[in-house]
């Protein structure tokens, strides 16, 4: 589920400007919407987003979701898939 959520966040981020490591998803998708997209439940999405917030990869800013470091998030997805 972690890799699916991170992959979905990357998909929503699109192709960010390489000069700026952060991307803002505005407005932030609801937890239920994300859960539906990755075939899980809202609570699992909430827990994983909390983990990503705790390690500093994402943050909430009012009604937005900010991915602080798209490249690092991509690294996590690649590691989960066994790609380095």
C-alpha positions as CSV (number, residue, x, y, z in Angstrom):
1,X,0.0,0.0,0.0
2,X,2.9,2.4,0.7
3,X,4.2,2.1,-2.8
4,X,0.7,2.5,-4.3
5,X,0.1,5.7,-2.3
6,X,3.5,7.2,-3.1
7,X,2.9,6.3,-6.8
8,X,-0.5,8.0,-6.8
9,X,1.0,11.1,-5.2
10,X,3.7,11.2,-7.9
11,X,1.0,10.8,-10.6
12,X,-1.0,13.6,-9.1
13,X,2.2,15.8,-8.9
14,X,2.6,15.4,-12.7
15,X,6.0,16.5,-14.1
16,X,7.4,19.0,-11.6
17,X,9.8,21.8,-12.6
18,X,13.3,20.3,-11.9
19,X,14.4,23.5,-10.3
20,X,11.8,23.2,-7.6
21,X,11.8,20.0,-5.5
22,X,8.3,20.7,-4.0
23,X,4.9,20.3,-5.6
24,X,1.6,21.6,-4.2
25,X,-1.6,19.6,-4.8
26,X,-4.3,22.2,-4.5
27,X,-6.9,21.4,-3.4
28,X,-5.6,18.3,-1.7
29,X,-7.5,15.1,-2.7
30,X,-9.6,13.6,0.0
31,X,-8.4,10.6,1.9
32,X,-11.4,8.6,0.6
33,X,-10.7,9.7,-3.0
34,X,-7.1,8.5,-2.7
35,X,-8.1,5.3,-1.0
36,X,-10.6,4.6,-3.9
37,X,-7.9,5.2,-6.5
38,X,-5.4,2.8,-4.9
39,X,-7.9,0.2,-3.7
40,X,-7.5,0.5,0.0
41,X,-9.4,2.2,2.9
42,X,-9.3,5.7,4.1
43,X,-7.7,4.8,7.4
44,X,-4.7,3.2,5.7
45,X,-4.2,6.3,3.6
46,X,-4.4,8.5,6.7
47,X,-1.7,6.4,8.5
48,X,0.6,6.4,5.6
49,X,0.2,10.2,5.0
50,X,1.0,10.7,8.7
51,X,4.2,8.6,8.3
52,X,5.2,10.7,5.2
53,X,4.5,13.9,7.2
54,X,6.6,12.6,10.1
55,X,9.6,11.9,7.9
56,X,9.2,15.3,6.2
57,X,8.3,14.2,2.7
58,X,5.0,15.9,2.6
59,X,3.1,18.5,4.6
60,X,-0.4,19.9,4.8
61,X,-0.8,23.6,4.2
62,X,-4.4,24.7,4.8
63,X,-6.4,22.8,2.1
64,X,-3.4,21.8,0.1
65,X,-1.0,18.9,0.2
66,X,2.7,19.8,-0.4
67,X,5.1,17.1,-1.6
68,X,8.4,18.6,-0.2
69,X,10.7,16.4,-2.2
70,X,9.4,14.7,-5.3
71,X,12.7,13.1,-6.1
72,X,12.9,11.5,-2.7
73,X,9.3,10.2,-3.0
74,X,10.2,8.7,-6.3
75,X,13.2,7.0,-4.7
76,X,10.9,5.4,-2.1
77,X,8.7,4.0,-4.9
78,X,11.6,2.7,-6.8
79,X,13.0,1.0,-3.7
80,X,9.7,-0.6,-2.9
81,X,9.6,-1.9,-6.5
82,X,13.1,-3.3,-6.2
83,X,14.5,-0.7,-8.7
84,X,17.6,1.3,-7.7
